[in-house]
Amino acid sequence: MTHVSARRGALYVSVAATAWGTGGAAGSLLFDTGGLGPVGVSLWRYLLGAAFLLLLTRGTPFTWNGRTLLVGAGMAVYQTAYFAAIAHAGVALATVVTMGATPVFTALGSRFLLRERLGRIALGALAAALAGLLLLTGEAALRAGSFPGIAFALVSAAGYAGVTLLSRHGRDDDPRAAAVGGFVVGAVCLAPFALAEGVVPEVSWASVALLGYLGAVPTALAYGLFFRALTALRATTVSIISLGEAVGAALLGVLLFGERLTPVAWSGCVLLLAAVTVLAARAETA
């Protein structure tokens, strides 16, 4: 496997986070044009993501292990719990709790499980990023307060942190195999719930294009880069840079859905981007 430098790893995570930010918009459009629910969209996302990666790496042997099963189960948990949080508390609260708790859980796990220490730059970036996230989404989150929603969001954050820590622990594994295996296992875990919800989309050019985009860019490309970055960067560093997804999602909401950000929210965008940029420029290796 080709070595990935820390700078390149930071670039990979930044691109992945940007792509993930577009995934929410694509999923939201699919709810309207494809007649699918959240779990059905997630199932198609994983199936198409696996198909795209297998197509791009055909002829390349994959080696899966027990860690692959755990990563896939973790992906199913955090995706399902995230959508459950949205259903109970709305997008704003689900986003701020899930994305805010994930780097904290990851930092704790990496310290005690992986023996990774955080430097002052990483700690400062984490504090600034969390402050920016609260400024960006906190006002809407407070209006949509919901204990069940918060509980589901914390479960989602724990699942996402688990995927990050497991993948970092297995950094010598093939990142392509980790991504494909995670998609397949995640799809199997989601299948019973998706079948109950409905998995056959309404066929139209819009729904086909959106499903194709969702499988190719925010899934196959983004997770492929994410798992590759974990071979070079600390788990907490990756989780903090990933917070840039919130900025991308907010900007898409403004551009595509006519949402409006307050001056406080725009300040949060700037602070969050600054924290991510500083950490990416000073990426810490293992």
Sequence and secondary structure as in RCSB ss.txt:
>XXXX:A:sequence
MTHVSARRGALYVSVAATAWGTGGAAGSLLFDTGGLGPVGVSLWRYLLGAAFLLLLTRGTPFTWNGRTLLVGAGM
AVYQTAYFAAIAHAGVALATVVTMGATPVFTALGSRFLLRERLGRIALGALAAALAGLLLLTGEAALRAGSFPGI
AFALVSAAGYAGVTLLSRHGRDDDPRAAAVGGFVVGAVCLAPFALAEGVVPEVSWASVALLGYLGAVPTALAYGL
FFRALTALRATTVSIISLGEAVGAALLGVLLFGERLTPVAWSGCVLLLAAVTVLAARAETA
>XXXX:A:secstr
     HHHHHHHHHHHHHHHHHHHHHHHHHHHHT   HHHHHHHHHHHHHHHHHHHTTT      HHHHHHHHHH
HHHHHHHHHHHHHHHHHHHHHHHHHHHHHHHHHHHHHTS     HHHHHHHHHHHHHHHHHHHHHHHHT  HHHH
HHHHHHHHHHHHHHHHHHHTTTS HHHHHHHHHHHHHHHHHHHHHHH       HHHHHHHHHHHIIIIIIHHHH
HHHHTTTB HHHHHHHTTHHHHHHHHHHHHHH     HHHHHHHHHHHHHHHHHHHT  B 
